Amino acid sequence: MSATDADKPAANESGLAAKNPAKRRRALLIVAAVFILVALIWIALWMFVFSRREKTDNAYVGGNQVTISAQVPGTVVAIMADDTQRVEAGQVLVRLDPTDAQVRLAQARSALAQAVRGVRQQTSSASSADAQVAARKLELAKLEADLKRHLPLLAAHAESPEIVQHLRDGVAQARAALEAAQAQAAAAHAAVEGTDVADNPAVLQARANFRAAWIAAQRNAILAPVSGYVAQRSVQLGNSVQPGQQLMTVVPLHDLWIDANFKESQLQHIRIGQPATIEADIYGGDVEYHGKVIGLGAGTGSAFSLLPAQNATGNWIKVVQRVPVRIALDDRELDKHPLRVGLSTEVTIDITDDTGPMLARAPAQQPVAETTVYDRMMDKADQEAQRIIQANLPRAAR
């Protein structure tokens, strides 16, 4: 073998040794670049995405649960709605036996009519008493005139003293009778003076009693104060119910909110008015709701629990606390994709703008919830009472 052939392997090994460090450096640079790129991407995501939002899956749908209960005692004779059914505000849910209430209503109706007629009678009596006063005045004036005519005759000894004394006694008696008639007239006017028949205290008292009886009779039909869906029906036919006893629940699903329980370490930048996005487990990621923060709880969940933690006694282990954050939902989105109270959700709050308040600065100006169902009942009671009063007035007054 020649010297040239012996030198070839050495040359090949030298070339491989030269190429391998270059490849190794290139590979290390690529890996380093990838790590740097990933780090830059992560930093960018943290600065522009993750640091500008707070997220939790400890969030649930909340809503009003309106308890339906009886306002008067009675026996259930009809149930007009069942679980899962929709009801409208003012709809009858349960009917109670109306017999006793109808009897009391009839008594109150008669008492109101009698009160109106009694005041009319008192008014007539007052007019009669005025006539008596006028008659007594005329009688007194006549006797005084007779006495005045006879006094000159007594001075001239043309009239006997007995007759004059008799006239004087008649005048005194007539004056006393006038005073008695005036007192009777004053007493008669005291019962009716200053008001008309409808505004007389006796009529107003009877009217109030009638309204109470009328409303009690109407309350045998238990109404839905709000529109919603029936849940937790416990009432059965034949049950004897008492005022305040829970019969069922109506849940208005149109007005719901989210109670998101954030860790205390997440609350630093959460403010009222910040936008939020919500995903409900029932729809997965297919539906996204949009809402805004409307308030933060006044304490942690453990502070309002039945048995609050006593951290000042015994051994202590720190537990991260959570505070409920309430988020209002868009009613239009709820109409398209209904939710149920208690469903699990995942909430993300955009905390980019954290200049808003953490606590409400002013009290609410509008009612949180209200109903006009019972106002209608009072209006109808007044109309019925007025009809009875008008029916018992004189024809001319009607």
C-alpha positions in Angstrom: 0.0 0.0 0.0 1.3 3.4 -0.9 1.7 6.4 1.4 -1.1 8.2 -0.4 -3.5 5.4 0.4 -2.5 5.5 4.0 -3.2 9.2 4.3 -6.9 9.0 3.0 -8.5 7.7 6.3 -6.8 10.3 8.3 -8.1 13.0 5.9 -11.7 11.6 6.2 -11.6 11.6 10.0 -10.3 15.1 10.0 -13.2 16.3 7.7 -15.9 14.6 9.9 -14.4 16.1 13.0 -14.6 19.5 11.3 -18.2 19.0 10.2 -19.6 17.7 13.5 -18.8 20.7 15.7 -20.4 23.0 13.0 -23.6 20.9 12.9 -23.6 20.7 16.7 -23.3 24.5 17.0 -26.0 25.0 14.4 -28.4 22.6 16.2 -27.7 24.3 19.5 -28.4 27.7 18.0 -31.7 26.4 16.5 -32.7 24.9 19.9 -31.8 28.1 21.7 -33.7 30.1 19.1 -36.7 28.0 19.6 -36.6 28.3 23.3 -36.1 32.1 23.0 -39.0 32.3 20.6 -41.2 30.3 22.9 -40.2 32.4 25.8 -41.0 35.6 23.9 -44.3 34.2 22.8 -45.1 33.2 26.4 -44.0 36.7 27.6 -46.2 38.3 25.0 -49.1 36.1 25.9 -48.7 36.9 29.6 -48.4 40.6 29.0 -51.2 41.0 26.5 -53.5 38.1 27.3 -53.1 36.2 30.6 -52.2 39.2 32.8 -55.3 41.0 31.5 -57.9 38.5 32.5 -58.9 36.5 35.5 -60.5 33.1 35.0 -62.3 30.5 37.2 -64.5 27.5 36.7 -65.9 27.8 40.2 -68.9 29.7 38.9 -72.6 28.8 38.8 -75.8 30.2 37.4 -77.9 32.1 40.0 -81.5 33.3 39.9 -84.5 34.3 41.9 -86.4 31.5 43.4 -89.8 32.9 44.3 -91.5 30.8 47.0 -95.3 30.5 46.5 -97.2 30.3 49.8 -100.7 30.7 51.1 -101.8 34.1 52.6 -104.9 32.7 54.2 -105.7 29.3 55.7 -107.7 26.8 53.7 -108.1 23.5 52.1 -106.6 22.9 48.6 -109.3 22.1 46.0 -107.3 22.6 42.8 -103.7 22.7 41.6 -103.4 24.7 38.3 -99.6 24.2 37.6 -97.0 21.5 38.0 -93.2 21.2 37.9 -91.5 22.3 34.7 -94.6 24.2 33.4 -94.4 27.9 32.6 -96.7 30.3 34.4 -97.4 34.0 33.8 -97.6 36.7 36.4 -101.1 36.8 37.8 -101.9 33.2 36.8 -103.8 31.1 39.4 -101.5 28.4 40.7 -103.6 26.9 43.6 -107.2 27.3 44.7 -108.5 26.9 48.2 -112.0 26.1 49.4 -113.8 29.5 49.3 -116.8 28.7 51.4 -115.9 30.3 54.7 -114.4 33.4 52.9 -117.6 33.8 50.9 -119.7 33.8 54.0 -117.5 36.5 55.7 -117.6 38.5 52.5 -121.4 38.4 52.4 -121.5 39.6 56.0 -119.0 42.4 55.2 -121.1 43.4 52.2 -124.3 43.6 54.3 -122.5 45.6 57.0 -121.2 48.1 54.4 -124.7 48.6 52.9 -126.2 48.9 56.4 -123.5 51.5 57.3 -124.4 53.6 54.3 -128.1 53.5 55.1 -127.4 54.2 58.8 -125.5 57.4 57.9 -128.3 58.4 55.6 -130.7 57.9 58.6 -128.4 59.9 60.8 -128.4 62.7 58.2 -132.2 62.7 58.2 -132.2 62.7 62.0 -130.0 65.8 62.0 -132.3 67.6 59.6 -135.3 66.6 61.8 -133.4 68.0 64.8 -132.8 71.3 63.0 -136.6 71.5 62.3 -137.3 70.9 66.0 -134.9 73.7 66.9 -136.7 76.0 64.5 -140.1 75.1 66.0 -138.8 75.6 69.5 -137.5 79.1 68.5 -140.9 80.0 67.1 -142.6 78.8 70.3 -140.2 80.8 72.5 -140.7 83.9 70.4 -144.5 83.6 70.6 -144.4 83.2 74.4 -141.9 86.1 74.8 -144.2 88.3 72.7 -147.2 87.3 74.9 -145.3 88.1 78.0 -144.2 91.5 76.6 -147.8 92.4 75.9 -149.0 91.5 79.4 -146.3 93.2 81.3 -147.7 96.8 80.7 -151.1 95.5 81.8 -149.7 94.1 85.0 -148.1 97.6 85.7 -151.5 99.2 85.2 -153.2 96.6 87.5 -155.2 95.4 84.5 -153.8 91.9 84.6 -153.4 89.5 87.4 -149.9 88.5 88.6 -150.8 84.9 88.3 -151.3 85.1 84.6 -148.0 87.0 84.1 -146.2 84.5 86.2 -147.7 81.7 84.2 -146.4 83.4 81.0 -143.0 83.8 82.5 -142.9 80.1 83.4 -143.9 79.3 79.8 -141.1 81.4 78.4 -138.6 79.7 80.7 -139.9 76.3 79.8 -139.8 77.1 76.1 -136.2 78.4 76.5 -135.2 75.1 78.2 -136.9 73.2 75.4 -135.0 75.2 72.8 -131.7 74.4 74.5 -132.6 70.7 74.7 -133.5 70.8 71.0 -130.2 72.5 70.1 -128.2 69.9 72.1 -130.0 67.1 70.3 -129.3 68.8 66.9 -125.7 69.2 67.8 -125.4 65.5 68.8 -127.1 64.5 65.5 -124.8 66.7 63.5 -121.7 65.4 65.3 -122.2 62.0 63.6 -122.5 63.3 60.1 -121.1 66.9 60.0 -118.1 67.7 57.8 -118.3 64.6 55.5 -120.6 63.2 52.9 -122.0 59.7 53.2 -119.2 57.9 51.4 -116.5 59.6 53.6 -118.3 59.2 56.9 -116.1 57.3 59.5 -118.7 54.6 60.0 -118.9 54.0 56.3 -115.1 54.1 55.9 -114.8 51.5 58.7 -117.3 49.2 57.1 -115.6 49.8 53.7 -112.2 48.7 55.2 -113.8 45.6 56.7 -115.4 44.8 53.3 -112.1 45.3 51.5 -110.3 43.0 54.0 -113.0 40.3 53.5 -113.0 40.8 49.7 -109.2 40.4 49.5 -109.3 37.4 51.9 -111.8 35.8 49.6 -109.7 36.5 46.5 -106.6 35.1 48.2 -108.2 31.7 48.1 -106.9 31.8 44.5 -103.1 31.8 45.0 -101.5 33.8 42.2 -98.0 33.7 40.6 -96.3 37.0 41.5 -93.8 36.7 38.5 -93.6 34.8 35.2 -91.3 31.8 35.2 -91.2 28.0 35.6 -92.7 25.9 38.4 -90.3 23.9 40.5 -90.4 22.0 43.9 -94.2 21.6 44.0 -95.1 20.0 47.3 -98.8 20.9 47.6 -101.4 18.2 47.1 -105.2 18.1 46.8 -106.9 18.1 50.2 -103.9 19.6 52.0 -104.9 22.0 54.8 -102.5 24.9 54.3 -101.6 27.8 56.6 -100.3 31.3 55.8 -96.6 31.2 54.9 -96.6 27.5 54.1 -94.4 26.8 51.0 -96.5 25.2 48.2 -94.1 25.5 45.2 -91.4 27.7 43.7 -91.5 29.8 40.6 -88.1 30.5 38.9 -88.0 33.3 36.4 -85.3 32.1 33.9 -85.3 35.4 32.0 -83.4 37.3 34.7 -80.4 35.2 35.7 -76.8 36.0 36.7 -73.5 34.3 37.4 -71.9 33.9 40.8 -68.2 33.4 40.1 -66.1 32.5 43.2 -62.7 33.9 42.6 -59.7 33.3 44.9 -58.7 36.2 47.0 -55.4 36.5 45.1 -57.4 37.1 41.9 -59.5 40.0 43.2 -56.8 42.7 43.1 -57.8 44.1 39.6 -61.4 43.0 39.4 -63.7 46.0 39.3 -67.4 46.7 38.8 -68.3 47.2 35.1 -65.6 45.0 33.6 -66.7 42.8 30.7 -66.8 39.1 31.1 -67.3 36.1 28.9 -69.1 32.9 30.1 -69.2 29.4 28.9 -71.7 27.0 30.3 -71.0 23.3 30.6 -74.5 22.5 29.3 -73.4 23.9 25.9 -69.7 23.4 26.1 -67.7 25.8 24.0 -70.4 26.2 21.4 -72.1 29.1 23.1 -70.4 32.1 24.7 -72.4 34.5 26.9 -71.3 38.1 27.5 -71.9 40.0 30.7 -70.3 42.5 33.1 -69.4 42.6 36.7 -72.1 44.2 38.8 -70.7 43.6 42.3 -68.3 41.8 44.6 -69.5 39.9 47.7 -69.2 41.6 51.1 -67.3 38.6 52.5 -65.9 35.2 51.7 -68.1 32.1 51.5 -66.7 30.7 54.8 -67.6 33.9 56.7 -71.3 33.4 55.9 -71.4 29.7 56.4 -73.5 28.1 59.1 -70.4 27.3 61.1 -67.7 30.0 60.4 -64.1 28.9 60.7 -62.5 29.7 64.1 -58.9 30.3 63.0 -57.8 31.7 66.3 -58.1 28.3 68.1 -56.1 25.1 67.9 -53.8 24.2 65.0 -54.2 26.5 62.0 -53.8 25.6 58.3 -54.1 28.4 55.8 -56.9 27.9 53.2 -57.2 30.1 50.2 -60.6 31.9 50.5 -63.0 32.7 47.7 -65.2 35.8 47.2 -68.4 35.6 45.0 -68.4 38.1 42.1 -71.7 38.7 40.5 -71.9 39.0 36.8 -75.0 40.1 34.9 -76.0 38.3 31.7 -77.6 39.6 28.5 -81.3 38.7 28.5 -81.3 38.3 24.7 -78.6 35.7 24.9 -80.5 33.9 27.6 -83.6 33.9 25.3 -81.6 32.2 22.6 -79.8 29.7 24.8 -81.7 29.3 28.1 -79.9 28.4 31.3 -81.0 26.8 34.6 -80.2 27.9 38.1 -77.2 26.1 39.5 -75.6 25.1 36.2 -71.7 25.1 36.1 -70.0 27.7 34.1 -66.5 29.0 33.3 -66.0 32.8 33.6 -63.3 35.0 32.2 -63.1 38.6 33.3 -61.2 41.2 31.2 -59.3 43.3 33.8 -57.5 45.5 31.3 -59.3 48.6 32.7 -59.1 48.4 36.5 -60.0 52.0 37.2 -63.5 51.3 38.2 -64.8 50.9 41.8 -64.5 47.7 43.8 -67.6 48.5 45.8 -70.9 50.1 44.9 -70.8 53.8 45.6 -74.5 54.6 45.8 -77.6 52.7 46.8 -79.8 51.2 44.1 -82.4 53.6 42.6 -84.7 50.9 41.2 -86.3 47.9 42.9 -84.4 44.7 42.6 -87.7 43.0 41.9 -91.3 44.0 42.1 -94.8 42.8 41.1 -98.1 44.6 40.5 -100.3 41.5 40.9 -101.5 42.4 44.3 -102.1 46.0 43.4 -104.8 44.9 40.9 -106.5 43.0 43.7 -106.7 46.2 45.9 -108.1 48.2 43.0 -110.8 45.7 42.4 -111.7 45.6 46.1 -112.1 49.4 46.0 -114.2 49.3 42.9 -116.6 46.7 44.5 -116.9 48.7 47.7 -117.7 51.8 45.8 -120.4 50.0 43.8 -122.1 48.9 47.1 -121.9 52.4 48.5 -123.5 53.9 45.3 -126.2 51.3 45.3 -127.3 52.3 48.8 -127.3 56.1 48.3 -130.5 58.0 47.4 -131.3 58.0 43.7 -130.6 61.7 43.5 -127.1 61.3 44.9 -126.3 58.4 42.6 
